[in-house]
Structures are given as C-alpha cells and as structure tokens.
Amino acid sequence: MRAMKDSGIEWIGEIPEKWEVGKIKYQFSVTLGKMLQTSSGSTFDTLENYACAANIKWSGFDTSVCKMMWFSTFEKKAYLLKEGDVLVMEGGLAGTTCIYHNENSPCYMQNSVNRCRNLSGYPNKLLYYWLFHVFHCGYIESISNKATIMHFTKEKIEGTPLIIPPLSEQRNIADFLDAKCAEIDALCADIQKQIDTLEQYKRSVISEAVTKGLDPNAEMKDSGIEWIGEIPKKWKVIRGKYVLKYLQKPVMTDDGVVTCFRDGEVTLRSNRREDGFTMSDKEIGYQGVDIGDLVVHGMDGAAGSIGISDSRGKVSPVLNVLDSDQDKWYLMYYLRAAAYREVFLALATGIRVRSCDLRWNKLAELPFLVPPKAEQKIIVDHIKETIAKTDKVISGKKEQLTMLDAYKKSLIFEYVTGKKEVPAV
C-alpha cells in the first residue's frame, strides 16, 4: 500500500504522498461565454450556434438544444469551442460539466457556460471526473452565497482545488474511470429502460381495462368514439355532465393548499414539499376539496394531473373538483387513459406545452364509458392490484439505480483522490 499524506483539505482527505494539491487556474485557462445578443451590432456580425446551460449534461453535450445569436469576428476567435474543451455550467445546476466533441460545430459559447482549456497536459477527462466529485461532495454549495442562486463563476472555478497526480498516472486514472463508468452507465440505462417499460405497461393495463373491460369473451359494439373503437355491449356512452357533478365547496379557515400533481397524486402541498411553488398573494376563487373528491387539473390534466384527493383543503380555481354517483376511481382511470392517448391535447387550442383547457365546460361534453357499477369496481380492483405489483418491481429497480449512482460517486472519489490505485494491466 502506498504512503499517504493529509491534503490539508477536509473534503478531500488523504492523498498519495507523491501527489500535489494545486488549483484549476494553474492547469486550465477558464473563459466565460458571451452575453446573449439578440440582434446584430454591425454588418460584420453573423448568426452562429452557441452553447448554453441547457446543452451541458453529465452524459455529454445535448445536441437537442440548438440556439443561435450574433457574434463578431473577434468574438468568434474568443468564444469558439474546440474538440476536448471542458464546459462547466455557471448557474442552474451549477458545476454540471461535459466534454465538447465538436457538436453543433462551429459552436461558440454564451455566458451561462465557462470553458476550461488545457494549459499543461493535464487530461481533460480527468478534470471532468474531478469536477464530478466537486459537484457531488457539496463544495460548490459551500462556497456559494446562501442568500442567492448558486453560481459556479469563472473566479470560483479558477480557485477550486485540483489534485495533481504524477503525469504517469493521470491518463491511467482517466482511462480507468472511463471504462468503469461506461459499465455503470450501461447498467443504469438498461434498468431505466426496464422502468420505462413497466410504466408503459401500467398505462396499457389502465387503458385496456377502462375501454375494453376484463372479459375477453364479452359481446362488443361500436362506441362511436374514434380513439376507443369497440366496447362491451352492456356499457353505455354518456356525456360528462350526466356522469359528473361539478362542485364549488366553501373554504374553511384552517384549510391548507391542496395540489394536483402530474403523477396523479392529489394531496396537501405540505405532504410533498413547500418549496418551488408560485404562491398567490390573493386566493381569489379558491374552493374547498374533501378526501375522496375527484380532481382534474384544468390545464395540466393532459399531462396526468388527474386524481382522487387524499386530503381536506383548498384548491386553486384552475382545478375541477368533482363528484359522481359512479365509481370515482373508475372515472379517474378513464380520464387518465384519455390523457395517455393524448385525447385532451387533440382538443387543445393554446400553445403551452403538454397543456390544454380541461375546464368544466369541456369535461361536461366529454363522452364517458360507463360500465355497470359492479363491473366498475372489479375493473378498479384489477387496476389497483396490477399497479401495486408493478410499482413494487419499479421501486426495486429504482433502488438499484440509487445504489449504482452511489457506487459511481464513490468510485470516482476514491480514484481521483488516490485512495485507490489503478490496477496494473
């Protein structure tokens, strides 16, 4: 086992005796991108691709985001990206890093991005792994002003400690981590694909059950609804205003705010989180909601914001609070099936992404499939049982992802700080 020494930095701990502690600015030049320019400043300016925060992902440069702005000849020289440049997000998820490999070339950079360009031969990919550790160990947060949005500025990047192994080890560490992280990432991608398949399976079970029933031998008839086709002969097709009752309940003094989330949960905000919400100065039009009420978000219903409330509270007027003589769980699953099939998006007239108008006047005219009540309960029980079993499997796979993520962070930390030595080939 090689001799170790104290790095003098608490979040790094011990490093090999022959390794050094420096700063990023002595190994890399750091340049902040250009301020956004939406119009030409002269006849010599040209529109060019630029990299912004949205392009920077740990998995690489995201080419699905392609933006353009004006650059002069001098600015092109100053802000041009080259193969191998290390790009670091300044705000947002401050410190997020990727290696540029000539994506959207020629490409320049905007001032939400800092470019680290090699001065010394220190491997760019080793800096990437070092910044990965810096990001996840809490260092960036520790040097940020807690009263403002976190920023990893040019000056902060330059002043960030950098562990410097001997030249003979630097490339070996980067190559070793490339191979190991590729294995981990491939495992994670495969597990995530399985999770996505299971989520789609849940949707298909819901859609099939609420539109075709559970009896494969049932006599069928045409529903007259294009996205549904045939339905069991005993089922009825009834417009929403004859199935649902639109409620306008009074608000009580101690009511907390209830939110209908995109995953379908309808609960008090305090049960999930309190931050990240836009709070209303005046609660104009707020209405009461009780446990068991069916709630449909008037704007985000198309994205899945449809559920049964598990809380008493008050909700925004953009939410439809509904009752019915039918099984409300069945009606909820039916509406979700319509959302999955993008029925509501087809009715949309606005431009907000994944949103449409699902206010009461629209729901009132929507055709509903109404099986006999006893059959509704059987369908609901089947769906709940299937979802519970599937969610248990999904939960296990998410735990695997969490374990792999923790392992990857630990692996990178151990090798970039020299606590473990790259095995000899």
BELLINUR-V492557 format. One record per backbone hydrogen bond with DSSP energy under -0.5 kcal/mol. NH is the residue of the N-H (numbers start at 1). CO is the residue of the C=O. If there is no record, write none. Layout:
nh = (NH	NH)
co = (CO	CO)
This chain:
nh = (5	7	12	13	15	17	19	20	22	22	24	25	26	27	28	29	31	33	33	34	38	45	46	48	49	50	51	55	56	56	57	57	60	62	63	65	66	67	69	70	71	76	77	78	79	80	81	84	85	86	87	87	88	89	90	94	95	96	98	100	105	108	110	111	113	114	115	116	116	117	117	119	120	127	128	129	130	131	132	133	134	135	136	137	138	139	140	142	143	144	146	148	152	153	157	158	159	160	162	164	165	169	170	171	173	174	175	176	177	178	179	180	181	182	183	184	185	186	187	188	189	190	191	192	193	194	195	196	197	198	199	200	201	202	203	204	205	206	207	208	209	210	211	212	213	213	216	218	221	223	226	228	229	231	233	235	236	238	238	240	241	242	243	244	245	247	247	249	255	258	259	261	261	264	266	267	267	269	271	272	272	273	277	279	284	286	287	288	289	292	293	294	295	296	297	298	301	303	304	305	306	307	309	309	310	313	314	315	319	320	321	322	322	323	325	328	331	332	333	334	335	336	337	338	339	340	341	342	343	346	347	347	348	348	355	356	358	358	362	363	364	365	365	366	366	368	370	370	371	375	376	377	378	379	380	381	382	383	384	385	386	387	388	389	390	391	392	393	394	395	396	397	398	399	400	401	402	403	404	405	406	407	408	409	410	411	412	413	414	415	416	417	419	420)
co = (15	13	9	9	5	3	16	164	20	162	160	158	23	24	24	117	115	110	113	109	36	42	71	69	106	67	108	52	52	53	55	60	57	55	61	62	64	50	48	37	46	72	73	74	75	76	107	100	82	116	85	98	114	96	112	92	89	93	87	85	102	49	51	34	110	88	31	86	114	29	115	27	27	123	124	125	126	127	128	129	130	131	132	133	135	134	134	138	139	141	144	145	90	151	153	154	155	157	22	20	163	166	166	167	169	170	171	172	173	174	175	176	177	178	179	180	181	182	183	184	185	186	187	188	189	190	191	192	193	194	195	196	197	198	199	200	201	202	203	204	205	206	207	208	208	209	214	215	231	229	224	225	225	221	219	232	370	236	368	366	364	239	240	240	323	245	321	288	252	314	267	259	265	261	308	259	265	257	268	268	269	269	274	277	282	283	315	249	313	309	290	322	307	320	305	318	297	300	301	300	304	295	293	307	266	289	256	287	316	296	319	294	320	245	243	326	327	328	329	330	331	332	333	334	335	336	337	339	338	342	343	344	344	345	352	299	298	356	359	359	360	361	362	362	363	238	236	368	369	372	372	373	374	375	376	377	378	379	380	381	382	383	384	385	386	387	388	389	390	391	392	393	394	395	396	397	398	399	400	401	402	403	404	405	406	407	408	409	410	411	412	413	414	414)
